[in-house]
Amino acid sequence: MKKRYKINPNTEESLNVHYSKINPCKERMNAWMFPYLDQYVPNEGNVLDVGGGYGKTLSILHEKNYKLDLTCFDYSTVAAEGGKATYLYIEFVCERIETWATEKKFDLIICSQTLEHVDEPQIVIDKMLSLLSEDGVLFITVPYPNSGLDMGVKLHHWTFYESDFPGAKCIRNGSHLMVVYKD
């Protein structure tokens, strides 16, 4: 992974400003990933969305399957509070994933368009892997280098390549790199 900027502009304050401009019900959702993600969604169990904002992705999973226990994790207090008010069936956690203490294990963890914003992506990946159940799947998406999605975006602190995810299955879909960790 290649660091793009010395100082990460993604502070709690900047994330709160970002989310304060978005209507929770109209939050952008990465629909392009669902044809790839669907095969990993369990029929029942625990699903975590890291960097999930207001919970839009999880709300789509809820519409498809009501047997899922859904948890949305985001560093923004604005997103967590807005999500709690919008999606009553999703648990929202607002803190840094690196320091989150939980005994809960997850059958699917989604981390879409988030790793490029964090201070230490490998620490976040390791934390997510530690939260997986025995047969769990970690599904990550990041902008593909030189795709146009990450060019000139100052909020993207990192650029990722397939080689940054040893042991994972990597799939390139146009502007996005999808990464799947599965035992």
Residue frames as qw, qx, qy, qz and C-alpha x, y, z in Angstrom:
[[0.000, 0.891, 0.454, 0.000, 0.00, 0.00, 0.00],
 [0.435, 0.276, 0.016, 0.857, 1.21, 3.43, -0.79],
 [0.167, -0.684, -0.439, 0.558, 0.62, 6.38, 1.52],
 [0.352, 0.681, 0.387, 0.513, -0.63, 9.37, -0.42],
 [0.080, -0.836, 0.041, -0.541, -0.54, 12.16, 2.16],
 [0.323, 0.258, -0.679, 0.607, 1.57, 12.68, 5.27],
 [0.234, 0.049, 0.577, -0.781, -1.38, 13.81, 7.36],
 [0.019, -0.388, -0.899, -0.203, -4.69, 11.97, 7.21],
 [0.193, -0.182, -0.037, -0.963, -7.49, 14.53, 6.68],
 [0.585, -0.357, -0.620, -0.382, -10.13, 12.06, 7.88],
 [0.015, 0.134, -0.654, 0.744, -10.77, 13.31, 11.39],
 [0.024, 0.489, 0.835, -0.251, -13.92, 12.76, 13.40],
 [0.138, 0.617, 0.176, -0.754, -14.80, 16.40, 12.71],
 [0.207, 0.342, -0.561, -0.725, -14.38, 16.07, 8.92],
 [0.111, -0.182, -0.958, -0.191, -16.43, 12.85, 8.88],
 [0.060, 0.565, 0.664, -0.485, -19.19, 14.49, 10.91],
 [0.204, 0.541, -0.128, -0.806, -19.28, 17.41, 8.46],
 [0.163, 0.136, -0.823, -0.527, -19.45, 14.93, 5.56],
 [0.107, -0.339, -0.935, 0.004, -22.33, 12.95, 7.08],
 [0.096, 0.535, 0.455, -0.705, -24.23, 16.06, 8.16],
 [0.261, 0.401, -0.337, -0.811, -24.71, 16.86, 4.46],
 [0.280, 0.023, -0.887, -0.366, -26.32, 13.48, 3.66],
 [0.730, -0.180, 0.072, -0.655, -29.89, 12.33, 4.21],
 [0.415, -0.290, 0.853, -0.129, -29.65, 8.87, 5.88],
 [0.738, 0.354, 0.525, -0.233, -32.38, 7.46, 3.63],
 [0.652, 0.756, -0.029, -0.051, -30.60, 8.68, 0.49],
 [0.421, -0.680, 0.551, 0.239, -27.08, 7.72, 1.51],
 [0.546, 0.560, -0.556, -0.284, -24.98, 6.50, -1.42],
 [0.836, -0.227, 0.490, -0.104, -24.71, 2.76, -1.50],
 [0.001, 0.524, -0.753, -0.398, -22.17, 0.74, -3.41],
 [0.844, 0.232, 0.251, -0.414, -24.70, -1.27, -5.44],
 [0.596, 0.594, -0.518, -0.152, -22.02, -2.41, -7.91],
 [0.004, -0.442, 0.865, -0.237, -20.57, -4.71, -5.24],
 [0.718, -0.069, 0.436, -0.539, -23.74, -6.73, -4.54],
 [0.883, 0.319, -0.264, -0.220, -23.35, -9.21, -7.43],
 [0.507, 0.416, -0.680, 0.328, -20.01, -10.17, -5.83],
 [0.202, -0.335, 0.617, -0.683, -21.04, -9.79, -2.19],
 [0.782, -0.114, -0.041, -0.611, -24.31, -11.76, -2.38],
 [0.820, 0.128, -0.557, -0.016, -22.56, -15.14, -2.53],
 [0.390, 0.186, -0.671, 0.602, -20.96, -14.49, 0.87],
 [0.431, -0.337, 0.204, -0.812, -24.09, -13.29, 2.73],
 [0.039, -0.023, -0.977, 0.207, -25.12, -16.01, 5.20],
 [0.358, -0.492, -0.669, -0.426, -28.73, -17.08, 5.58],
 [0.543, -0.809, -0.179, -0.136, -28.46, -16.21, 9.26],
 [0.754, -0.144, -0.196, 0.610, -25.81, -14.94, 11.62],
 [0.264, -0.822, -0.093, 0.496, -23.90, -11.80, 12.46],
 [0.574, 0.558, 0.233, 0.553, -22.92, -9.21, 9.85],
 [0.347, -0.713, -0.068, 0.605, -20.68, -6.19, 10.50],
 [0.498, 0.742, 0.190, 0.407, -20.22, -3.22, 8.15],
 [0.545, -0.485, -0.054, 0.681, -17.03, -1.32, 9.03],
 [0.094, -0.233, 0.242, 0.937, -17.21, 2.27, 7.87],
 [0.118, 0.445, 0.861, 0.215, -20.87, 1.71, 7.14],
 [0.078, -0.234, -0.141, -0.959, -22.03, 5.30, 7.58],
 [0.536, -0.114, 0.188, -0.815, -25.77, 5.48, 8.14],
 [0.503, -0.032, 0.837, -0.211, -26.23, 1.74, 7.46],
 [0.623, 0.448, -0.160, -0.621, -27.57, 1.79, 3.90],
 [0.407, 0.332, -0.830, -0.186, -25.71, -1.37, 2.81],
 [0.047, 0.026, 0.927, -0.372, -27.00, -3.27, 5.84],
 [0.518, 0.315, 0.332, -0.723, -30.53, -2.03, 5.17],
 [0.617, 0.381, -0.494, -0.479, -30.35, -3.71, 1.75],
 [0.273, 0.163, -0.942, 0.110, -29.18, -6.96, 3.37],
 [0.290, 0.138, 0.687, -0.652, -32.06, -6.65, 5.84],
 [0.632, 0.347, -0.051, -0.691, -34.53, -6.42, 2.95],
 [0.589, 0.330, -0.694, -0.250, -33.09, -9.63, 1.51],
 [0.650, -0.101, -0.734, 0.169, -32.86, -11.62, 4.76],
 [0.435, -0.724, 0.027, -0.536, -34.49, -10.88, 8.11],
 [0.915, -0.353, -0.169, 0.098, -32.47, -13.51, 10.02],
 [0.619, 0.352, -0.248, 0.657, -29.30, -11.42, 10.15],
 [0.459, -0.786, -0.208, 0.359, -28.02, -9.65, 13.24],
 [0.509, 0.672, 0.104, 0.528, -26.67, -6.41, 11.76],
 [0.479, -0.712, -0.082, 0.507, -24.01, -4.12, 13.23],
 [0.462, 0.789, 0.075, 0.398, -22.83, -0.91, 11.60],
 [0.643, -0.499, -0.048, 0.578, -19.49, 0.52, 12.67],
 [0.400, 0.727, 0.122, 0.544, -18.43, 4.08, 11.85],
 [0.481, -0.110, -0.315, 0.811, -16.17, 6.66, 13.42],
 [0.086, -0.322, -0.144, -0.932, -18.69, 9.47, 12.82],
 [0.098, 0.277, 0.730, -0.617, -21.08, 10.29, 15.65],
 [0.444, 0.325, -0.062, -0.832, -23.36, 12.02, 13.13],
 [0.510, 0.148, -0.741, -0.410, -23.61, 8.82, 11.07],
 [0.211, -0.100, -0.928, 0.289, -24.21, 6.65, 14.14],
 [0.211, 0.325, 0.518, -0.762, -26.95, 8.90, 15.52],
 [0.494, 0.326, -0.259, -0.763, -28.60, 9.34, 12.11],
 [0.427, 0.111, -0.866, -0.235, -28.46, 5.61, 11.47],
 [0.027, -0.168, -0.863, 0.475, -29.97, 4.79, 14.86],
 [0.360, 0.377, 0.298, -0.800, -32.89, 7.08, 14.10],
 [0.524, 0.378, -0.420, -0.638, -33.38, 5.66, 10.58],
 [0.702, 0.125, -0.681, -0.167, -32.77, 1.91, 10.88],
 [0.606, -0.539, 0.332, -0.481, -34.04, 0.57, 14.19],
 [0.996, -0.043, 0.047, -0.058, -33.04, -3.02, 13.37],
 [0.701, 0.456, -0.304, 0.456, -29.30, -2.19, 13.05],
 [0.628, -0.685, -0.098, 0.356, -26.96, -1.83, 16.02],
 [0.408, 0.826, -0.122, 0.370, -24.67, 1.19, 15.57],
 [0.744, -0.470, -0.057, 0.473, -21.22, 1.42, 17.13],
 [0.289, 0.913, -0.062, 0.283, -19.28, 4.67, 17.04],
 [0.533, -0.741, 0.355, 0.201, -15.61, 4.37, 17.94],
 [0.260, 0.656, -0.666, -0.242, -12.33, 3.37, 16.37],
 [0.946, 0.066, -0.245, -0.202, -12.43, -0.25, 15.17],
 [0.528, 0.442, -0.626, 0.366, -8.84, -0.76, 16.30],
 [0.038, -0.267, 0.670, -0.692, -9.81, -0.35, 19.96],
 [0.724, -0.197, -0.144, -0.646, -13.27, -1.97, 19.91],
 [0.080, -0.213, 0.931, -0.286, -13.55, -4.64, 22.58],
 [0.782, 0.028, 0.006, -0.622, -16.21, -7.22, 21.80],
 [0.460, -0.197, 0.865, -0.031, -16.55, -10.97, 22.21],
 [0.728, 0.503, 0.290, -0.364, -18.98, -11.14, 19.29],
 [0.375, -0.196, 0.728, 0.540, -17.84, -12.97, 16.15],
 [0.498, 0.561, 0.005, -0.661, -19.12, -12.17, 12.68],
 [0.752, 0.226, 0.606, 0.127, -20.02, -14.45, 9.79],
 [0.510, 0.600, 0.299, 0.539, -19.53, -11.61, 7.29],
 [0.264, -0.705, -0.074, 0.654, -17.63, -8.36, 7.65],
 [0.488, 0.718, 0.318, 0.380, -18.00, -5.75, 4.93],
 [0.341, -0.658, 0.039, 0.670, -15.53, -2.89, 4.64],
 [0.527, 0.579, 0.472, 0.406, -16.41, -0.98, 1.48],
 [0.283, 0.728, 0.079, 0.620, -14.60, 2.16, 0.40],
 [0.549, -0.831, -0.042, -0.081, -13.22, 2.69, 3.91],
 [0.847, -0.266, 0.049, 0.459, -9.61, 1.43, 4.17],
 [0.501, 0.478, 0.110, 0.713, -8.30, 4.28, 2.02],
 [0.199, -0.818, -0.069, -0.535, -9.43, 6.68, 4.77],
 [0.783, -0.613, -0.098, 0.039, -7.94, 5.10, 7.91],
 [0.162, -0.875, 0.456, 0.010, -4.60, 5.83, 9.59],
 [0.189, -0.438, 0.877, 0.050, -3.30, 2.24, 9.75],
 [0.761, 0.158, -0.298, -0.554, -5.08, -0.05, 7.26],
 [0.551, 0.178, -0.812, 0.065, -3.17, -3.21, 8.21],
 [0.066, -0.039, 0.741, -0.667, -4.18, -2.80, 11.85],
 [0.611, 0.153, 0.136, -0.764, -7.81, -2.43, 10.75],
 [0.717, 0.226, -0.575, -0.323, -7.57, -5.52, 8.51],
 [0.332, 0.147, -0.868, 0.337, -6.02, -7.55, 11.34],
 [0.305, 0.028, 0.559, -0.770, -8.77, -6.41, 13.73],
 [0.720, 0.188, -0.120, -0.657, -11.49, -7.36, 11.26],
 [0.627, 0.223, -0.741, -0.087, -9.91, -10.78, 10.69],
 [0.107, 0.102, -0.829, 0.539, -9.85, -11.32, 14.46],
 [0.467, 0.111, 0.365, -0.798, -13.60, -10.64, 14.60],
 [0.612, 0.170, -0.561, -0.530, -14.51, -13.33, 12.05],
 [0.863, -0.183, 0.349, -0.316, -16.30, -16.50, 13.07],
 [0.627, -0.255, 0.697, 0.238, -14.71, -19.82, 12.16],
 [0.514, 0.368, 0.663, 0.401, -16.25, -19.83, 8.66],
 [0.090, 0.860, 0.230, -0.447, -16.51, -16.05, 8.36],
 [0.584, 0.470, 0.328, 0.575, -15.74, -13.92, 5.32],
 [0.178, -0.679, -0.039, 0.711, -14.12, -10.49, 5.18],
 [0.489, 0.617, 0.481, 0.385, -15.22, -8.57, 2.06],
 [0.261, -0.637, 0.015, 0.725, -13.26, -5.38, 1.35],
 [0.537, 0.690, 0.329, 0.357, -13.53, -2.87, -1.49],
 [0.320, -0.638, 0.088, 0.695, -11.10, -0.06, -2.28],
 [0.493, 0.814, -0.069, -0.297, -10.69, 2.25, -5.28],
 [0.888, 0.145, 0.205, 0.385, -8.40, 0.72, -7.89],
 [0.365, -0.560, 0.197, 0.718, -5.19, 2.72, -8.46],
 [0.050, -0.246, 0.478, 0.842, -5.35, 5.10, -11.40],
 [0.153, 0.465, 0.861, 0.138, -9.03, 4.33, -11.93],
 [0.073, -0.499, -0.264, -0.822, -10.13, 7.91, -11.60],
 [0.592, -0.671, -0.416, -0.163, -11.87, 7.16, -8.29],
 [0.680, -0.586, -0.142, 0.419, -8.79, 7.87, -6.23],
 [0.515, 0.279, 0.123, 0.801, -7.11, 10.45, -8.39],
 [0.026, 0.423, -0.008, 0.906, -7.06, 13.84, -6.72],
 [0.619, -0.630, -0.351, -0.310, -9.30, 12.78, -3.85],
 [0.121, 0.584, -0.549, 0.586, -7.53, 14.24, -0.85],
 [0.712, -0.393, 0.309, -0.493, -9.62, 12.21, 1.56],
 [0.984, 0.104, -0.142, 0.028, -8.08, 9.01, 0.17],
 [0.384, -0.815, 0.434, 0.008, -5.08, 8.58, 2.43],
 [0.512, -0.313, 0.774, 0.203, -3.88, 5.30, 0.86],
 [0.655, 0.434, -0.404, -0.469, -3.64, 3.62, -2.53],
 [0.713, -0.220, 0.651, -0.137, -3.95, -0.19, -2.63],
 [0.461, 0.432, -0.677, -0.376, -2.79, -2.91, -4.99],
 [0.913, -0.086, -0.322, -0.235, -3.56, -6.63, -5.14],
 [0.642, 0.237, -0.586, 0.434, -0.16, -7.35, -3.54],
 [0.166, -0.429, 0.420, -0.782, -1.30, -5.50, -0.38],
 [0.779, -0.188, 0.209, -0.561, -3.69, -8.34, 0.44],
 [0.250, 0.343, -0.903, -0.059, -1.63, -11.56, 0.66],
 [0.077, 0.105, 0.958, -0.256, -3.73, -14.68, 1.12],
 [0.420, 0.491, 0.428, -0.632, -6.89, -13.01, -0.17],
 [0.455, 0.446, 0.667, 0.387, -8.81, -13.39, -3.41],
 [0.002, -0.515, 0.013, 0.857, -8.70, -10.10, -5.35],
 [0.406, 0.572, 0.671, 0.241, -11.21, -9.16, -8.03],
 [0.082, -0.265, 0.117, 0.954, -10.93, -6.05, -10.15],
 [0.247, 0.675, 0.693, 0.061, -14.22, -4.57, -11.30],
 [0.240, 0.846, 0.215, 0.425, -13.57, -1.45, -13.32],
 [0.027, 0.769, -0.249, 0.588, -12.74, 1.27, -10.82],
 [0.655, -0.579, 0.300, -0.382, -12.81, -0.99, -7.78],
 [0.391, 0.302, -0.857, 0.144, -10.70, -3.69, -6.23],
 [0.799, -0.404, 0.006, -0.444, -12.65, -6.24, -4.22],
 [0.218, 0.428, -0.829, 0.285, -10.80, -8.37, -1.71],
 [0.848, -0.314, -0.157, -0.397, -12.16, -11.52, -0.08],
 [0.022, 0.413, -0.848, 0.332, -10.61, -13.26, 2.92],
 [0.871, -0.149, -0.012, -0.468, -12.21, -16.64, 3.50],
 [0.409, -0.436, 0.800, -0.048, -10.90, -19.79, 5.11]]
